[in-house]
Amino acid sequence: MAISRRYSASDVAQAQFAKATAHLQLDAGLVEYLLTPKRELIVHFPVTMDNGHIRMFTGYRVHHNTVKGPTKGGIRYHPDVTLDEVRALAMWMTWKCALMNIPYGGAKGGVQVDPKTLSQRELQRLTRRYATEISILISPEGDIPAPDVGTNPQIMAWIMDTYSMHRGYSTPAVVTGKPIAVGGSQGRIEATGTGVMFTTLEAMKALDMAPAETRVAVQGFGNVGGIAALRMWEQGCRVVAVSDVNGGIYNGRGLDVGALMQHQARSGTVVDFPGSERIDNHDLLICPCDVLIPAALEGVIDELVAPDVQARLIAEGANGPCTMEGEAILLDRGVLFIPDILCNAGGVTVSYFEWVQNLQTFFWSEKEIVQRLREIMLESFQAVWQIARQKEIDMRTAAYTLAIRRVVDAVEARGIYP
């Protein structure tokens, strides 16, 4: 059986950057500057476990670029976190923030740990110690973390509280993705999935796809995929397939996503939903559909899967769900991509809203949040769409070209110090 090649996150990030900069006339020194992280912090720290023993952990925080403002990026807890991965993710955050035209540079952080193996007390101690170790970098004015893989609003609350204890007063703007009770924003949990819906509907308009006649398949049924499926269903699309870690379900006539969410809440899975047939996650990717929303894992659409994908439009709810080889095959077939740095940028956009609300100590309603999110998502989509048409390039390359150009413009406006 053929094996799909796997590239590191850094390989992919640099390949995407190179493809975009081929359409820009940039000085070689400026290109090197844009590829190089501004600063990197590696921390090794002890945590006292519940059994009284001390265990050592390794964590990271990387700032890629600060030319457009303070850095922004999540913190992930995963046993396979590496400095190379964190570097690449920080660079992607620079481009994502620039693409959405929000005043941030990119950052990322992480700890090498499987959070599922820790008790709640151990998780809190690890988080507070890691927050203390990286407190020399984070601040509301300089670097604002957020949740990522393996972290959640509770962990953000612990980071905010730890930082606040060091300052002597509450500083909610130091992190986003917090619980509402300590300064979190309305609509933050649903933001990424809602943003996926906004960009997907806009792409469907460009392709003359009527919602009532459009079949949608969604891989992943968590905060991103579940919300995206619900929002697409609410807009009149026929959601024919969804999946989670336990497997998938299919109904060519369409699933009642509202009832499905109730079923998932009761049973913990989408599997065995009445009126559906069981499929696996591979089957979902190649099932008869017009729109495919991969919103779970990276690299699931590779050169082995791509030839059998039936969708006309792929909306990347997950980060990097399509490999470079898989994407090349689909682009040759005329499939339209909404790239991840655009499609799933609703999360960082509402994180920006949360930061602004914290700084102002004035909060917006969920209706205001959704309306502001819609405006930014549609404006960004149209900007990328126009570049793709004008330059006759794919949407991902167009998105990176626009994002990099905006960062370059900021560099040129500020100049090189001293």
ZATORKE-339740 format. One line per field, with one value per residue (C-alpha): x, y, z; residue number from 1. Coordinates in steps of 0.02 Angstrom, whole numbers, plus 50000, padded with zeros to 5 digits. Example, Ala and Ser with C-alpha at 12.3 -4.5 7.8 and 13.67 -1.06 7.14 Angstrom:
BEGIN
u <- [50615, 50684] .
v <- [49775, 49947] .
w <- [50390, 50357] .
i <- [1, 2] .
This chain:
BEGIN
u <- [50000, 50063, 50114, 50079, 50233, 50222, 50308, 50349, 50247, 50401, 50421, 50241, 50249, 50406, 50339, 50179, 50281, 50395, 50248, 50168, 50325, 50355, 50214, 50295, 50456, 50543, 50723, 50815, 50856, 50673, 50623, 50747, 50679, 50500, 50550, 50647, 50560, 50590, 50617, 50603, 50590, 50618, 50577, 50608, 50510, 50461, 50285, 50240, 50124, 49982, 50092, 50219, 50351, 50426, 50409, 50499, 50411, 50469, 50374, 50394, 50337, 50386, 50356, 50368, 50339, 50286, 50285, 50094, 50066, 50073, 50087, 49938, 49931, 49871, 49950, 49940, 49965, 50020, 50156, 50225, 50246, 50416, 50504, 50499, 50310, 50286, 50394, 50288, 50124, 50185, 50225, 50053, 49976, 50069, 49992, 49820, 49811, 49876, 49750, 49607, 49682, 49686, 49832, 49931, 50088, 50101, 50149, 50125, 50163, 50154, 50201, 50255, 50119, 49965, 49839, 49725, 49855, 49850, 49726, 49639, 49754, 49910, 49847, 49820, 49993, 50075, 49979, 50021, 50205, 50213, 50122, 50251, 50395, 50330, 50270, 50429, 50352, 50163, 50066, 49909, 50022, 50150, 50089, 49914, 49894, 49734, 49673, 49734, 49747, 49734, 49691, 49526, 49443, 49483, 49668, 49659, 49576, 49720, 49848, 49755, 49743, 49928, 49982, 49863, 49934, 50107, 50043, 49941, 49778, 49664, 49728, 49597, 49669, 49826, 49737, 49582, 49466, 49425, 49262, 49129, 49138, 49316, 49305, 49276, 49178, 49006, 49016, 49198, 49167, 49060, 49168, 49275, 49129, 49024, 49167, 49179, 48995, 49016, 49161, 49082, 48919, 49017, 49115, 48952, 48885, 49039, 49010, 48821, 48781, 48609, 48603, 48446, 48531, 48699, 48754, 48878, 48991, 49083, 49227, 49236, 49089, 49170, 49172, 49221, 49139, 48982, 48947, 48990, 48869, 48732, 48755, 48756, 48598, 48516, 48555, 48459, 48601, 48578, 48705, 48723, 48870, 48962, 49089, 49181, 49319, 49202, 49152, 49032, 48852, 48774, 48600, 48588, 48422, 48501, 48523, 48424, 48577, 48477, 48416, 48589, 48668, 48543, 48585, 48771, 48742, 48652, 48763, 48932, 48944, 48857, 48860, 48693, 48590, 48417, 48390, 48574, 48696, 48866, 49021, 49201, 49302, 49382, 49211, 49154, 49294, 49243, 49054, 48938, 48936, 48960, 49047, 49173, 49221, 49369, 49364, 49461, 49638, 49779, 49838, 49680, 49662, 49822, 49868, 49783, 49617, 49612, 49572, 49410, 49349, 49183, 49161, 49176, 49220, 49331, 49319, 49465, 49393, 49546, 49725, 49813, 49685, 49751, 49930, 50026, 50012, 49826, 49794, 49890, 49779, 49620, 49675, 49710, 49531, 49463, 49411, 49401, 49485, 49446, 49617, 49630, 49709, 49549, 49415, 49449, 49504, 49341, 49422, 49566, 49450, 49334, 49487, 49534, 49359, 49381, 49548, 49472, 49325, 49444, 49549, 49394, 49304, 49151, 49069, 48967, 48813, 48824, 48725, 48856, 48997, 48921, 48887, 49065, 49133, 49029, 49092, 49275, 49258, 49168, 49284, 49435, 49358, 49321, 49498, 49573, 49448, 49492, 49680, 49654, 49555, 49672, 49833, 49754, 49818, 49737, 49651, 49785, 49924, 49815, 49783, 49968, 50013, 49892, 49946, 50132, 50107, 50020, 50163, 50290, 50195, 50206, 50393, 50422, 50316, 50408, 50581, 50722, 50782, 50901] .
v <- [50000, 50174, 50284, 50472, 50577, 50684, 50852, 50945, 51099, 51204, 51125, 51167, 51344, 51385, 51307, 51409, 51567, 51534, 51505, 51670, 51775, 51719, 51841, 51983, 52074, 52070, 52103, 51943, 52018, 52061, 51883, 51817, 51939, 51881, 51698, 51722, 51719, 51875, 51778, 51602, 51546, 51367, 51332, 51175, 51176, 51061, 51018, 50927, 50783, 50719, 50576, 50702, 50668, 50804, 50789, 50898, 50973, 51072, 51219, 51347, 51520, 51594, 51769, 51768, 51951, 52107, 52238, 52255, 52249, 52134, 51949, 51832, 51644, 51492, 51377, 51192, 51046, 50893, 50761, 50792, 50981, 51035, 51200, 51172, 51153, 51304, 51411, 51363, 51393, 51564, 51612, 51555, 51666, 51816, 51787, 51746, 51906, 52011, 51931, 51976, 52151, 52144, 52230, 52078, 51984, 51797, 51693, 51515, 51416, 51242, 51114, 50935, 50847, 50740, 50836, 50683, 50598, 50736, 50764, 50932, 50985, 50933, 51023, 51182, 51174, 51142, 51286, 51410, 51364, 51374, 51543, 51605, 51545, 51635, 51789, 51877, 51878, 51890, 52049, 52138, 52256, 52130, 51950, 51882, 51690, 51594, 51412, 51285, 51095, 51021, 51185, 51269, 51421, 51355, 51347, 51526, 51578, 51502, 51593, 51757, 51733, 51688, 51840, 51950, 51888, 51940, 52113, 52140, 52174, 52086, 52091, 52001, 52066, 51958, 51807, 51776, 51627, 51647, 51599, 51736, 51753, 51824, 51933, 51812, 51867, 51817, 51708, 51657, 51469, 51470, 51597, 51481, 51375, 51530, 51605, 51445, 51466, 51648, 51613, 51454, 51541, 51680, 51553, 51466, 51631, 51649, 51474, 51500, 51364, 51386, 51330, 51226, 51127, 51108, 50947, 50975, 50848, 50894, 50797, 50836, 50881, 50984, 51172, 51202, 51063, 51049, 51235, 51245, 51102, 51182, 51353, 51282, 51183, 51340, 51428, 51296, 51182, 50993, 50921, 50742, 50678, 50716, 50623, 50626, 50520, 50371, 50369, 50452, 50451, 50483, 50519, 50577, 50661, 50766, 50758, 50858, 50941, 51017, 50845, 50773, 50895, 50838, 50657, 50695, 50784, 50630, 50493, 50580, 50538, 50566, 50378, 50283, 50439, 50379, 50381, 50378, 50247, 50216, 50271, 50297, 50458, 50407, 50375, 50547, 50632, 50548, 50540, 50623, 50807, 50981, 51060, 50970, 51047, 50955, 51020, 50890, 50832, 50895, 50802, 50697, 50740, 50675, 50612, 50446, 50524, 50676, 50583, 50518, 50680, 50730, 50905, 51062, 51170, 51130, 51244, 51211, 51221, 51129, 51188, 51103, 50967, 50947, 50899, 50990, 50839, 50819, 51003, 50998, 50856, 50945, 51112, 51025, 50961, 51137, 51117, 51282, 51295, 51417, 51408, 51380, 51549, 51629, 51499, 51465, 51642, 51677, 51618, 51741, 51879, 51859, 51839, 52013, 52072, 51998, 52088, 52253, 52231, 52191, 52345, 52455, 52365, 52381, 52225, 52194, 52086, 51922, 52001, 52138, 52009, 51905, 52058, 52124, 51949, 51934, 52101, 52055, 51878, 51935, 52081, 51966, 51835, 51963, 52034, 51860, 51816, 51973, 51939, 51758, 51814, 51957, 51856, 51692, 51600, 51484, 51552, 51494, 51580, 51735, 51738, 51723, 51854, 51978, 51940, 51951, 52112, 52191, 52143, 52209, 52373, 52389, 52351, 52483, 52611, 52583, 52559, 52452, 52509, 52598] .
w <- [50000, 49956, 50101, 50099, 50137, 50293, 50305, 50465, 50509, 50472, 50298, 50255, 50325, 50227, 50066, 50078, 50113, 49963, 49846, 49900, 49895, 49716, 49674, 49773, 49733, 49900, 49950, 50001, 50170, 50201, 50157, 50285, 50415, 50383, 50402, 50563, 50734, 50839, 51001, 51068, 51249, 51309, 51491, 51596, 51757, 51902, 51956, 52116, 52073, 52182, 52246, 52312, 52180, 52071, 51882, 51754, 51603, 51450, 51379, 51241, 51190, 51022, 50954, 50766, 50720, 50814, 50676, 50671, 50859, 51010, 50973, 50980, 50981, 51074, 51202, 51169, 51289, 51191, 51216, 51040, 51051, 50983, 50958, 50769, 50774, 50886, 50770, 50620, 50712, 50769, 50590, 50531, 50666, 50596, 50425, 50494, 50596, 50451, 50333, 50450, 50467, 50656, 50745, 50802, 50760, 50780, 50931, 50993, 51149, 51216, 51347, 51314, 51412, 51388, 51494, 51504, 51614, 51746, 51886, 51892, 52035, 51938, 51783, 51882, 51960, 51791, 51712, 51850, 51845, 51655, 51661, 51785, 51676, 51521, 51616, 51560, 51385, 51405, 51442, 51379, 51280, 51220, 51200, 51229, 51237, 51202, 51206, 51079, 51070, 51244, 51332, 51371, 51454, 51629, 51590, 51523, 51687, 51786, 51677, 51698, 51887, 51902, 51802, 51902, 52068, 52010, 51959, 52116, 52023, 51900, 51721, 51614, 51448, 51467, 51390, 51284, 51274, 51459, 51544, 51536, 51726, 51717, 51563, 51420, 51268, 51211, 51055, 51080, 51090, 50932, 50839, 50734, 50673, 50639, 50539, 50438, 50393, 50341, 50222, 50154, 50110, 50025, 49922, 49877, 49810, 49701, 49633, 49610, 49736, 49814, 49998, 49975, 49835, 49923, 50011, 50153, 50240, 50400, 50475, 50661, 50772, 50910, 50937, 50756, 50655, 50761, 50756, 50570, 50533, 50637, 50557, 50380, 50420, 50491, 50326, 50229, 50172, 50171, 50293, 50233, 50336, 50498, 50603, 50769, 50846, 50859, 50675, 50556, 50496, 50326, 50259, 50078, 50113, 50250, 50438, 50566, 50645, 50788, 50840, 50809, 50932, 51064, 51025, 51043, 51208, 51275, 51205, 51187, 51001, 50834, 50799, 50799, 50763, 50708, 50521, 50474, 50411, 50490, 50394, 50445, 50436, 50270, 50193, 50247, 50150, 49987, 50010, 49882, 49932, 49861, 50011, 50122, 50289, 50367, 50545, 50643, 50606, 50497, 50342, 50316, 50131, 50054, 49880, 49919, 49968, 49852, 49689, 49766, 49846, 49764, 49837, 49729, 49880, 50029, 50181, 50298, 50473, 50541, 50524, 50378, 50340, 50163, 50123, 49987, 49871, 49904, 49874, 49708, 49645, 49694, 49622, 49457, 49462, 49488, 49671, 49764, 49934, 50073, 50158, 50344, 50383, 50314, 50346, 50530, 50577, 50669, 50830, 50829, 50770, 50920, 51031, 50969, 51015, 51189, 51212, 51156, 51275, 51419, 51385, 51377, 51519, 51409, 51339, 51182, 51157, 51063, 50921, 50905, 50911, 50771, 50663, 50682, 50648, 50490, 50424, 50449, 50380, 50222, 50194, 50209, 50094, 49960, 49970, 49945, 49808, 49710, 49720, 49667, 49514, 49468, 49483, 49426, 49578, 49704, 49858, 49981, 49886, 49868, 50056, 50097, 49966, 50044, 50223, 50185, 50087, 50238, 50353, 50226, 50216, 50406, 50403, 50270, 50364, 50528, 50454, 50523, 50695, 50719] .
i <- [1, 2, 3, 4, 5, 6, 7, 8, 9, 10, 11, 12, 13, 14, 15, 16, 17, 18, 19, 20, 21, 22, 23, 24, 25, 26, 27, 28, 29, 30, 31, 32, 33, 34, 35, 36, 37, 38, 39, 40, 41, 42, 43, 44, 45, 46, 47, 48, 49, 50, 51, 52, 53, 54, 55, 56, 57, 58, 59, 60, 61, 62, 63, 64, 65, 66, 67, 68, 69, 70, 71, 72, 73, 74, 75, 76, 77, 78, 79, 80, 81, 82, 83, 84, 85, 86, 87, 88, 89, 90, 91, 92, 93, 94, 95, 96, 97, 98, 99, 100, 101, 102, 103, 104, 105, 106, 107, 108, 109, 110, 111, 112, 113, 114, 115, 116, 117, 118, 119, 120, 121, 122, 123, 124, 125, 126, 127, 128, 129, 130, 131, 132, 133, 134, 135, 136, 137, 138, 139, 140, 141, 142, 143, 144, 145, 146, 147, 148, 149, 150, 151, 152, 153, 154, 155, 156, 157, 158, 159, 160, 161, 162, 163, 164, 165, 166, 167, 168, 169, 170, 171, 172, 173, 174, 175, 176, 177, 178, 179, 180, 181, 182, 183, 184, 185, 186, 187, 188, 189, 190, 191, 192, 193, 194, 195, 196, 197, 198, 199, 200, 201, 202, 203, 204, 205, 206, 207, 208, 209, 210, 211, 212, 213, 214, 215, 216, 217, 218, 219, 220, 221, 222, 223, 224, 225, 226, 227, 228, 229, 230, 231, 232, 233, 234, 235, 236, 237, 238, 239, 240, 241, 242, 243, 244, 245, 246, 247, 248, 249, 250, 251, 252, 253, 254, 255, 256, 257, 258, 259, 260, 261, 262, 263, 264, 265, 266, 267, 268, 269, 270, 271, 272, 273, 274, 275, 276, 277, 278, 279, 280, 281, 282, 283, 284, 285, 286, 287, 288, 289, 290, 291, 292, 293, 294, 295, 296, 297, 298, 299, 300, 301, 302, 303, 304, 305, 306, 307, 308, 309, 310, 311, 312, 313, 314, 315, 316, 317, 318, 319, 320, 321, 322, 323, 324, 325, 326, 327, 328, 329, 330, 331, 332, 333, 334, 335, 336, 337, 338, 339, 340, 341, 342, 343, 344, 345, 346, 347, 348, 349, 350, 351, 352, 353, 354, 355, 356, 357, 358, 359, 360, 361, 362, 363, 364, 365, 366, 367, 368, 369, 370, 371, 372, 373, 374, 375, 376, 377, 378, 379, 380, 381, 382, 383, 384, 385, 386, 387, 388, 389, 390, 391, 392, 393, 394, 395, 396, 397, 398, 399, 400, 401, 402, 403, 404, 405, 406, 407, 408, 409, 410, 411, 412, 413, 414, 415, 416, 417, 418] .
